[in-house]
């Protein structure tokens, strides 16, 4: 059983036909079941089973139910060597009705399946992903259809390359557009290219849309949101963001990948240009000339028009407007949002808003306002009962808000790079906050004591808050914080003894800080998996680390540690896998023979070290004398 998987228009059916034509003489019994999805939707699975039996046996049998059909197929063909092509399946029951398992057909049989949904191929022997054509192949295929030979006619090369670029290696698009341009003038070609920029060819979009139509409502919403707002962004961040907004995107993104509607390059979301065009057609098709009635607004000119003229309606669910850094002229009235009653996702880059914030929709779940020019968030902003995510990176805020303000559903607050922010807000009425991100807030010197009363807070990112000296004592009593990031907080000096009460803490990074001493209570953090103090000069470590049974990574590089600075019981860290002691001043070290799970030990540039201590076998030791970092 062989699967050929890929997005619509990649040539899966063409490949299956070519394989069938090449190998079918080797089989006495064979059947090509074309467009199984369409056949079953029109006539049902029993009809499909009858077609298979008729093709292979030249006989017709009466089949009353799908189960009886499955039994009959196995009875007739279990000892026959057959070739069966199942083209374009889109549901598991279609595969089950014909070839539910390998026992249905005899030895030497070949079952070839084409589909847009990788999930349906989970039990086949081999899956081949259909590939886009490279530029050379794409140009050649296009030319056969546009000119009847393998190279463009004189004067058409540049135009041909533009069409090929538009098609993005998709064979269907190359064939359709090539045929439509056959024997046309250069002027005609130029006109068609301009038209394609506004209105993609329907013959191309239709097969692409079949995968979208098979999604449920939340999966469709996730696809449209990604197409309009999140191409090129980290899949984990987008999944988390859309999850907290109620779109179940962690599951949805996996399904979209299986159905070839999105791809992931590295960790960033990507999508074929024609799929992105399809998404935008789906959004605009009901009111093509009235952007204010679209569910999502993403096009720069359309958004400006809608906001300037206050054309927005209750249909708008998401809106994004991006002006380049340093652009200060873009400003709109908050009244432009007053009719967008269903607006849930709002993303603004370097955009000013004037007027009363009571006009912002009460359905807002996610507000990303990069480059906000406000010095403080006004009181009338806080009538946002559903707001879950508030991103205000690179803002001009001096303080978030004054006094205690109610944002009862807020889970993520990100004020990164707000260089004028001097103190964090009062969190007393933000009870559901899970992530607090204040990275690179270089003027921040005070964290409000109410942070210690947040019962769901799991991430605190204070990286590069270079004026922050300490955290409130109540913070160290948190039972929920899992990750605390203090890297490059150059004035941060004190870690309170109560840190031992932070029972959920898993990651503590305090690199390049001014911490003078790590309290002995840190050994009570039984769930701590990563501890990094890299570049924290002359820090005094506790005499014992016994109790850090979950610690997997310990980084003490560049701390100027001298003899006896390393605890003698370091060998008791039974889970430790990575130990970095590079760039330190010690002469001797305790035995590490108890570190049974250790994989990597770095002693780079420890110039005074007289001997490498006892370590378990198979540990990768780095001990370069010459500076390599």
C-alpha positions as CSV (number, residue, x, y, z in Angstrom):
1,X,0.0,0.0,0.0
2,X,1.5,3.3,-1.2
3,X,0.3,6.8,-0.5
4,X,0.9,9.9,-2.5
5,X,0.2,13.0,-0.4
6,X,0.1,16.7,-1.2
7,X,-1.9,19.9,-1.7
8,X,-4.4,20.2,-4.6
9,X,-2.9,20.9,-8.0
10,X,0.5,19.3,-7.3
11,X,-0.1,16.4,-9.8
12,X,-0.9,13.5,-7.5
13,X,-3.6,12.2,-9.9
14,X,-1.2,12.7,-12.9
15,X,1.5,10.7,-11.0
16,X,-0.9,7.9,-10.2
17,X,-2.1,7.7,-13.8
18,X,1.5,7.6,-15.0
19,X,2.3,4.8,-12.6
20,X,-0.8,2.9,-13.5
21,X,-0.1,3.2,-17.3
22,X,3.5,2.0,-16.7
23,X,2.8,-1.1,-14.5
24,X,-0.7,-2.3,-15.3
25,X,0.4,-4.9,-17.9
26,X,2.0,-6.8,-15.0
27,X,-1.4,-7.3,-13.4
28,X,-4.3,-9.4,-14.7
29,X,-6.7,-7.7,-12.3
30,X,-6.7,-3.9,-12.0
31,X,-8.9,-0.9,-11.2
32,X,-8.5,2.9,-11.4
33,X,-11.0,4.4,-9.0
34,X,-11.0,8.1,-10.1
35,X,-11.9,10.9,-7.7
36,X,-13.1,8.7,-4.9
37,X,-14.2,11.8,-2.9
38,X,-16.6,13.0,-5.6
39,X,-17.9,9.5,-6.4
40,X,-18.8,8.6,-2.9
41,X,-20.4,12.0,-2.2
42,X,-22.7,11.5,-5.2
43,X,-23.3,7.8,-5.2
44,X,-22.1,6.3,-1.9
45,X,-19.5,3.7,-0.8
46,X,-21.5,0.7,-2.0
47,X,-21.3,2.1,-5.6
48,X,-17.5,2.4,-5.2
49,X,-17.3,-1.2,-4.1
50,X,-19.4,-2.4,-7.0
51,X,-17.1,-0.4,-9.4
52,X,-14.0,-2.1,-8.0
53,X,-15.5,-5.6,-8.3
54,X,-16.8,-5.0,-11.8
55,X,-13.4,-3.6,-13.0
56,X,-11.4,-6.5,-11.6
57,X,-13.8,-9.5,-12.1
58,X,-15.9,-8.4,-15.0
59,X,-18.9,-9.5,-12.9
60,X,-21.6,-7.7,-11.1
61,X,-22.7,-8.6,-7.6
62,X,-25.6,-7.4,-5.5
63,X,-24.2,-5.5,-2.4
64,X,-26.7,-4.2,0.1
65,X,-24.3,-2.7,2.8
66,X,-20.7,-1.5,3.0
67,X,-19.9,-4.3,5.5
68,X,-21.1,-7.0,3.0
69,X,-19.1,-5.3,0.3
70,X,-15.9,-5.5,2.4
71,X,-16.5,-9.2,3.0
72,X,-17.1,-9.8,-0.7
73,X,-14.0,-7.9,-1.7
74,X,-11.9,-10.0,0.6
75,X,-13.6,-13.3,-0.5
76,X,-13.0,-12.6,-4.2
77,X,-9.6,-10.9,-4.2
78,X,-7.6,-12.2,-1.2
79,X,-5.7,-14.6,-3.4
80,X,-5.4,-12.4,-6.5
81,X,-2.5,-10.1,-7.4
82,X,-4.3,-6.8,-8.1
83,X,-3.5,-3.2,-9.0
84,X,-5.9,-0.7,-7.5
85,X,-5.6,3.1,-7.7
86,X,-7.7,5.0,-5.2
87,X,-7.5,8.6,-6.3
88,X,-8.4,11.6,-4.1
89,X,-9.7,10.0,-0.9
90,X,-10.7,12.4,1.8
91,X,-12.3,10.1,4.5
92,X,-11.1,7.1,6.4
93,X,-14.3,5.1,5.6
94,X,-13.5,5.3,1.9
95,X,-10.2,3.5,2.4
96,X,-11.8,1.0,4.8
97,X,-14.5,0.2,2.3
98,X,-12.0,-0.9,-0.4
99,X,-8.7,-1.7,1.3
100,X,-9.1,-1.6,5.0
101,X,-6.1,-4.0,5.6
102,X,-3.5,-5.9,3.6
103,X,-5.5,-9.2,3.8
104,X,-8.0,-8.0,1.3
105,X,-5.8,-8.7,-1.6
106,X,-3.2,-11.4,-2.6
107,X,0.5,-11.4,-2.5
108,X,2.2,-9.0,-4.9
109,X,-0.8,-6.6,-5.0
110,X,-0.3,-2.9,-5.2
111,X,-2.8,-0.4,-3.7
112,X,-1.9,3.3,-4.6
113,X,-3.7,6.0,-2.8
114,X,-3.7,9.8,-3.5
115,X,-5.0,12.2,-0.8
116,X,-4.6,15.7,0.5
117,X,-4.9,14.4,4.1
118,X,-1.8,12.7,5.4
119,X,-3.6,11.4,8.4
120,X,-5.5,8.9,6.1
121,X,-2.2,7.3,5.2
122,X,-1.2,6.3,8.7
123,X,-1.4,2.5,8.0
124,X,0.1,2.4,4.5
125,X,3.6,1.0,3.9
126,X,5.2,4.1,2.3
127,X,4.1,7.7,1.9
128,X,5.5,9.9,-0.9
129,X,5.0,13.6,-0.6
130,X,4.2,15.3,-3.9
131,X,6.7,18.0,-4.6
132,X,6.4,21.4,-6.2
133,X,8.3,21.9,-9.4
134,X,11.6,23.7,-9.3
135,X,11.9,26.9,-11.5
136,X,13.4,25.1,-14.5
137,X,10.8,22.3,-14.5
138,X,8.0,24.8,-13.9
139,X,9.1,27.0,-16.8
140,X,9.3,24.0,-19.1
141,X,5.9,22.7,-18.2
142,X,4.4,26.2,-18.6
143,X,6.0,26.6,-22.0
144,X,4.6,23.3,-23.4
145,X,1.1,24.6,-22.6
146,X,1.7,28.3,-23.6
147,X,3.9,27.8,-26.7
148,X,3.8,24.1,-27.6
149,X,7.5,23.7,-26.9
150,X,10.0,23.7,-24.0
151,X,11.1,27.4,-24.1
152,X,9.3,30.8,-24.4
153,X,8.9,32.4,-27.8
154,X,11.0,35.5,-28.5
155,X,10.0,38.5,-26.4
156,X,8.0,36.3,-23.9
157,X,10.7,35.1,-21.5
158,X,10.3,37.8,-18.8
159,X,6.5,37.6,-18.9
160,X,6.8,33.8,-18.7
161,X,9.0,34.0,-15.6
162,X,6.5,36.3,-13.9
163,X,3.7,33.8,-14.5
164,X,5.9,30.9,-13.3
165,X,6.7,32.9,-10.2
166,X,3.0,33.5,-9.6
167,X,2.3,29.7,-9.9
168,X,4.8,28.8,-7.2
169,X,5.7,25.5,-8.8
170,X,2.1,24.2,-8.8
171,X,1.6,22.1,-12.0
172,X,-2.2,22.7,-12.2
173,X,-1.7,26.5,-12.2
174,X,1.1,26.3,-14.8
175,X,-1.1,24.2,-17.1
176,X,-4.3,26.3,-16.6
177,X,-2.5,29.6,-17.2
178,X,-0.3,28.3,-19.9
179,X,-3.3,27.1,-21.9
180,X,-5.2,30.4,-21.4
181,X,-2.2,32.4,-22.8
182,X,-1.6,30.1,-25.8
183,X,-1.2,32.2,-29.0
184,X,-2.0,35.4,-27.2
185,X,-0.2,38.8,-27.7
186,X,2.2,40.3,-25.3
187,X,-0.4,43.0,-24.5
188,X,-2.9,40.3,-23.6
189,X,-0.3,38.6,-21.3
190,X,0.4,41.9,-19.5
191,X,-3.3,42.5,-19.0
192,X,-3.9,38.9,-17.7
193,X,-1.0,39.3,-15.2
194,X,-2.5,42.5,-13.8
195,X,-5.9,40.8,-13.5
196,X,-4.4,37.8,-11.7
197,X,-3.1,40.2,-9.0
198,X,-6.7,41.0,-8.2
199,X,-8.7,38.0,-9.2
200,X,-7.0,34.5,-9.2
201,X,-8.2,32.0,-11.9
202,X,-11.2,30.1,-10.6
203,X,-10.0,26.8,-12.2
204,X,-6.9,26.9,-10.0
205,X,-8.6,27.9,-6.8
206,X,-11.5,25.4,-7.0
207,X,-9.3,22.2,-6.4
208,X,-7.4,24.0,-3.7
209,X,-10.6,24.9,-1.9
210,X,-11.7,21.2,-1.4
211,X,-9.3,20.8,1.5
212,X,-10.6,23.9,3.2
213,X,-14.2,22.9,2.8
214,X,-13.5,19.7,4.7
215,X,-12.4,21.5,7.9
216,X,-14.6,22.2,10.9
217,X,-15.4,25.8,11.9
218,X,-12.4,26.2,14.3
219,X,-10.0,24.7,11.8
220,X,-11.3,27.1,9.1
221,X,-10.9,30.0,11.5
222,X,-7.3,29.0,12.3
223,X,-6.4,28.6,8.6
224,X,-7.9,32.1,7.7
225,X,-6.2,33.7,10.7
226,X,-2.8,32.3,9.8
227,X,-3.3,33.3,6.1
228,X,-4.1,36.9,7.0
229,X,-2.0,37.6,10.1
230,X,0.6,35.0,11.0
231,X,2.6,33.9,7.9
232,X,6.3,33.7,8.8
233,X,5.7,33.6,12.6
234,X,6.7,30.9,15.1
235,X,4.2,28.0,15.1
236,X,4.4,27.5,18.9
237,X,3.8,31.2,19.7
238,X,0.9,31.3,17.2
239,X,-0.6,28.1,18.5
240,X,-0.5,29.3,22.1
241,X,-1.9,32.7,21.1
242,X,-4.8,31.2,19.2
243,X,-5.4,28.5,21.8
244,X,-5.9,31.1,24.6
245,X,-8.3,32.9,22.2
246,X,-10.4,29.7,21.9
247,X,-9.4,28.5,18.5
248,X,-7.9,25.1,19.6
249,X,-5.0,25.9,17.2
250,X,-2.5,23.4,18.6
251,X,-4.7,20.7,17.2
252,X,-5.8,22.8,14.2
253,X,-2.3,23.5,13.0
254,X,-1.5,19.8,13.0
255,X,-4.6,19.1,10.9
256,X,-3.8,22.0,8.5
257,X,-0.3,20.5,8.0
258,X,-1.7,17.0,7.4
259,X,-4.1,18.5,4.7
260,X,-1.3,20.5,3.1
261,X,-2.9,23.8,3.8
262,X,0.1,25.1,5.7
263,X,3.8,24.1,5.9
264,X,6.4,24.8,8.6
265,X,9.8,26.0,7.6
266,X,12.1,25.6,10.6
267,X,9.6,26.6,13.2
268,X,7.8,29.3,11.2
269,X,4.5,29.0,9.5
270,X,4.4,29.2,5.7
271,X,1.8,28.8,3.0
272,X,1.7,28.5,-0.7
273,X,0.9,31.9,-2.3
274,X,-2.1,30.5,-4.1
275,X,-3.5,29.1,-0.8
276,X,-3.1,32.5,0.7
277,X,-4.9,34.0,-2.3
278,X,-7.7,31.3,-1.8
279,X,-8.1,32.3,1.8
280,X,-8.5,36.0,0.9
281,X,-11.1,35.1,-1.8
282,X,-13.0,33.1,0.8
283,X,-13.0,36.1,3.1
284,X,-14.1,38.6,0.5
285,X,-16.3,36.6,-1.9
286,X,-19.7,37.6,-0.3
287,X,-18.9,41.4,-0.5
288,X,-15.9,41.8,-2.8
289,X,-16.3,45.6,-3.1
290,X,-17.1,46.3,0.6
291,X,-14.0,45.4,2.8
292,X,-15.9,46.7,5.9
293,X,-18.1,43.6,5.6
294,X,-15.2,41.1,5.5
295,X,-14.5,38.9,8.5
296,X,-10.8,39.8,8.4
297,X,-9.0,42.9,7.2
298,X,-5.4,42.6,6.3
299,X,-4.7,44.6,3.1
300,X,-3.0,47.9,3.9
301,X,-5.1,50.1,1.6
302,X,-8.4,48.4,2.5
303,X,-7.8,48.8,6.3
304,X,-6.9,52.5,5.9
305,X,-10.0,53.1,3.9
306,X,-12.3,51.3,6.4
307,X,-10.8,53.1,9.4
308,X,-10.7,56.5,7.8
309,X,-14.3,56.4,6.6
310,X,-15.6,54.3,9.5
311,X,-16.9,51.6,7.2
312,X,-16.4,48.7,9.6
313,X,-19.3,46.4,10.4
314,X,-20.2,43.7,12.8
315,X,-18.8,41.1,10.4
316,X,-15.2,42.1,11.1
317,X,-13.5,39.6,13.4
318,X,-9.8,40.4,12.8
319,X,-7.9,43.5,11.7
320,X,-4.2,44.1,11.1
321,X,-2.5,47.4,10.1
322,X,1.3,47.7,9.9
323,X,3.2,50.9,9.4
324,X,7.1,50.8,9.4
325,X,9.1,51.8,12.4
326,X,9.4,55.5,12.9
327,X,6.3,56.3,11.0
328,X,4.3,58.8,13.1
329,X,1.6,60.1,10.8
330,X,-0.8,57.2,10.9
331,X,-3.6,58.0,13.4
332,X,-7.3,57.0,13.5
333,X,-10.3,57.7,15.6
334,X,-11.4,55.0,18.1
335,X,-14.9,55.6,16.8
336,X,-13.8,53.7,13.6
337,X,-14.1,50.5,15.7
338,X,-17.5,51.2,17.3
339,X,-19.5,49.2,14.8
340,X,-17.1,46.2,14.7
341,X,-19.0,44.4,17.4
342,X,-17.4,41.0,16.8
343,X,-13.8,42.2,16.5
344,X,-11.7,39.7,18.4
345,X,-8.2,40.0,17.0
346,X,-6.7,43.5,16.6
347,X,-3.1,44.0,15.5
348,X,-1.6,47.5,15.1
349,X,2.0,48.5,14.3
350,X,3.0,52.1,14.8
351,X,-0.6,53.3,14.7
352,X,-2.1,56.1,16.8
353,X,-5.6,56.0,18.1
354,X,-7.5,59.2,19.1
355,X,-10.7,59.5,21.1
356,X,-12.4,57.5,23.9
357,X,-11.4,53.9,24.3
358,X,-14.9,52.9,25.2
359,X,-15.5,52.6,21.5
360,X,-13.2,49.6,21.3
361,X,-15.3,46.4,20.9
362,X,-16.1,44.4,24.0
363,X,-15.4,41.1,22.2
364,X,-11.7,41.8,21.9
365,X,-9.7,38.8,22.9
366,X,-6.2,39.7,21.6
367,X,-4.9,43.2,21.3
368,X,-1.4,43.6,19.8
369,X,-0.5,47.3,19.7
370,X,3.2,47.6,18.8
371,X,4.6,51.1,19.2
372,X,1.7,52.5,21.3
373,X,2.2,56.2,21.9
374,X,0.3,56.5,25.2
375,X,2.1,57.3,28.4
376,X,-0.5,55.5,30.5
377,X,-3.5,53.3,29.6
378,X,-6.6,55.4,30.2
379,X,-9.4,54.3,32.6
380,X,-12.0,53.9,29.8
381,X,-9.9,51.2,28.2
382,X,-10.6,48.7,31.0
383,X,-14.1,47.8,30.0
384,X,-12.7,44.8,28.2
385,X,-14.4,41.8,29.8
386,X,-13.0,39.2,27.3
387,X,-9.4,40.4,26.7
388,X,-7.0,37.5,27.1
389,X,-3.8,38.7,25.4
390,X,-2.4,42.3,25.6
391,X,0.8,42.9,23.6
392,X,2.1,46.4,23.8
393,X,5.7,46.0,22.8
394,X,8.0,49.1,22.1
395,X,5.4,51.3,23.7
396,X,5.9,54.8,25.2
397,X,4.2,53.8,28.5
398,X,5.7,55.2,31.6
399,X,3.3,53.1,33.7
400,X,0.6,50.7,32.5
401,X,-2.2,51.9,34.6
402,X,-2.6,53.7,37.9
403,X,-4.1,51.9,40.8
404,X,-6.0,48.6,40.6
405,X,-7.7,47.9,37.3
406,X,-9.9,45.0,36.3
407,X,-8.9,42.7,33.5
408,X,-10.3,39.5,34.8
409,X,-9.6,37.3,31.8
410,X,-6.1,38.6,30.9
411,X,-3.7,35.7,30.6
412,X,-0.7,37.2,28.7
413,X,0.7,40.7,29.3
414,X,3.7,41.6,27.1
415,X,5.3,45.1,27.4
416,X,8.7,44.2,26.0
417,X,11.0,47.0,24.9
418,X,8.9,49.7,26.6
419,X,11.9,51.7,27.4
420,X,10.1,54.4,29.5
421,X,8.2,52.0,31.7
422,X,9.3,52.6,35.3
423,X,7.1,50.2,37.3
424,X,4.9,47.3,36.7
425,X,1.1,47.7,37.1
426,X,-1.0,46.6,40.1
427,X,-2.0,43.0,39.4
428,X,-4.7,42.8,42.1
429,X,-7.5,42.6,39.6
430,X,-5.7,40.5,37.0
431,X,-6.2,37.2,38.7
432,X,-5.9,34.9,35.7
433,X,-2.5,36.2,34.5
434,X,-0.2,33.4,33.3
435,X,2.6,35.1,31.4
436,X,4.3,38.4,32.3
437,X,6.8,39.6,29.7
438,X,8.8,42.8,30.5
439,X,11.9,42.0,28.5
440,X,14.2,45.0,27.7
441,X,12.2,47.4,29.8
442,X,15.4,49.3,30.6
443,X,13.8,51.9,33.0
444,X,11.9,49.4,35.0
445,X,12.9,49.5,38.7
446,X,9.9,48.2,40.6
447,X,7.6,45.2,40.4
448,X,4.3,45.7,42.3
449,X,4.0,43.4,45.4
450,X,0.7,42.1,44.1
451,X,2.6,39.8,41.7
452,X,3.0,37.4,44.6
453,X,-0.8,36.9,44.8
454,X,-1.2,35.6,41.2
455,X,-2.2,32.0,41.5
456,X,-1.8,31.1,37.8
457,X,1.4,32.9,36.9
458,X,3.8,30.5,35.2
459,X,6.2,32.7,33.1
460,X,8.0,35.8,34.3
461,X,10.4,37.2,31.7
462,X,12.5,40.1,33.0
463,X,15.5,39.8,30.6
464,X,17.6,42.9,30.2
465,X,15.6,45.0,32.7
466,X,18.9,46.7,33.6
467,X,17.5,48.9,36.4
468,X,15.8,46.2,38.3
469,X,17.5,45.4,41.6
470,X,15.2,42.9,43.2
471,X,11.7,41.2,43.3
472,X,9.1,41.6,46.0
473,X,9.5,39.1,48.8
474,X,5.9,37.8,48.3
475,X,6.9,36.8,44.8
476,X,9.1,34.1,46.2
477,X,6.1,32.4,47.8
478,X,4.6,31.7,44.4
479,X,3.4,28.1,43.9
480,X,2.7,28.5,40.2
481,X,5.8,30.1,38.5
482,X,7.6,27.6,36.4
483,X,10.0,29.9,34.5
484,X,11.9,32.9,35.8
485,X,14.2,34.8,33.4
486,X,16.6,37.4,34.8
487,X,19.3,37.4,32.2
488,X,21.2,40.6,31.8
489,X,19.5,42.3,34.7
490,X,22.9,43.9,35.5
491,X,21.8,45.5,38.8
492,X,19.8,42.6,40.1
493,X,21.6,41.5,43.3
494,X,19.3,39.7,45.8
495,X,17.6,36.3,45.5
496,X,15.5,35.9,48.7
497,X,15.8,32.8,50.9
498,X,12.1,32.2,50.3
499,X,12.9,31.0,46.7
500,X,12.9,27.5,48.2
501,X,9.1,27.8,48.5
502,X,8.7,28.2,44.7
503,X,7.8,24.5,44.3
504,X,6.8,24.7,40.6
505,X,10.0,26.4,39.4
506,X,11.5,24.5,36.6
507,X,13.8,27.1,34.8
508,X,15.8,29.8,36.5
509,X,18.1,31.9,34.3
510,X,20.1,34.7,35.9
511,X,23.0,35.2,33.5
512,X,25.1,38.3,33.7
513,X,23.4,39.6,36.9
514,X,24.9,41.1,40.1
515,X,23.7,38.3,42.3
516,X,26.3,37.8,45.1
517,X,25.0,34.7,46.8
518,X,22.6,31.9,45.9
519,X,20.6,31.0,49.1
520,X,20.9,27.4,50.4
521,X,17.1,27.0,50.1
522,X,17.5,26.7,46.4
523,X,18.3,23.0,47.0
524,X,14.6,22.5,48.0
525,X,13.5,23.2,44.3
526,X,12.8,19.5,43.5
527,X,11.3,20.4,40.1
528,X,14.1,22.6,38.9
529,X,15.5,21.3,35.5
530,X,17.6,24.2,34.3
531,X,19.8,26.6,36.3
532,X,22.0,29.1,34.5
533,X,24.2,31.7,36.2
534,X,26.6,32.2,33.3
535,X,28.6,35.4,33.6
536,X,27.4,36.2,37.1
537,X,30.8,37.1,38.5
538,X,32.0,35.8,41.9
539,X,28.6,34.4,42.9
540,X,28.7,32.3,46.1
541,X,27.0,29.0,45.7
542,X,25.4,27.1,48.6
543,X,27.5,24.4,50.3
544,X,25.1,21.7,49.2
545,X,22.9,21.2,46.1
546,X,21.5,17.9,47.5
547,X,17.8,17.8,46.7
548,X,17.9,19.1,43.1
549,X,17.0,15.7,41.8
550,X,15.4,16.9,38.6
551,X,18.2,19.3,37.5
552,X,19.2,18.4,33.9
553,X,21.3,21.4,33.0
554,X,23.6,23.5,35.1
555,X,25.6,26.5,33.6
556,X,28.2,28.1,35.9
557,X,30.5,29.3,33.1
558,X,32.3,32.7,33.4
559,X,31.5,33.1,37.1
560,X,35.2,33.4,38.2
561,X,34.7,30.4,40.5
562,X,37.8,29.5,42.5
563,X,38.8,26.4,44.5
564,X,36.1,25.1,46.8
565,X,33.5,27.3,45.1
566,X,31.8,24.2,43.6
567,X,29.7,22.2,46.1
568,X,31.4,18.9,47.0
569,X,28.1,17.0,46.5
570,X,27.7,18.1,42.9
571,X,28.0,14.4,42.1
572,X,24.6,13.9,43.8
573,X,22.7,15.5,40.9
574,X,21.4,12.3,39.6
575,X,19.5,13.8,36.6
576,X,22.2,16.1,35.4
577,X,23.0,15.8,31.6
578,X,24.8,19.1,30.8
579,X,27.4,20.8,33.1
580,X,29.1,23.9,31.9
581,X,32.0,25.2,34.1
582,X,34.0,26.9,31.3
583,X,36.0,30.1,31.9
584,X,36.5,29.7,35.7
585,X,39.6,30.0,38.0
586,X,39.6,26.8,40.0
587,X,42.6,24.4,40.3
588,X,40.7,21.3,41.5
589,X,37.2,20.0,41.3
590,X,35.2,17.4,43.3
591,X,34.6,13.9,41.8
592,X,31.8,13.7,39.3
593,X,31.6,10.0,39.2
594,X,28.1,10.0,40.6
595,X,26.7,11.9,37.6
596,X,25.5,8.7,35.9
597,X,23.4,10.6,33.3
598,X,25.9,13.3,32.4
599,X,26.4,13.7,28.6
600,X,28.4,16.9,28.2
601,X,31.0,18.5,30.5
602,X,32.5,21.8,29.4
603,X,35.8,22.9,31.0
604,X,36.8,25.2,28.1
605,X,39.4,27.9,29.1
606,X,39.8,26.7,32.7
607,X,43.5,27.6,32.5
608,X,44.3,26.8,36.1
609,X,42.7,23.4,36.3
610,X,45.3,20.8,37.2
611,X,43.3,17.7,36.3
612,X,39.9,16.6,35.0
613,X,38.0,15.0,37.8
614,X,36.5,11.5,37.8
615,X,33.6,11.4,35.5
616,X,31.4,8.6,34.2
617,X,32.4,6.9,30.9
618,X,31.1,8.2,27.5
619,X,30.8,11.8,28.7
620,X,31.7,14.3,26.0
621,X,34.3,16.6,27.6
622,X,35.2,20.0,26.2
623,X,38.5,21.3,27.5
624,X,40.0,23.8,25.0
625,X,42.7,26.0,26.3
626,X,42.3,28.7,23.6
627,X,39.3,31.0,23.9
628,X,36.6,29.5,21.7
629,X,33.5,31.4,23.0
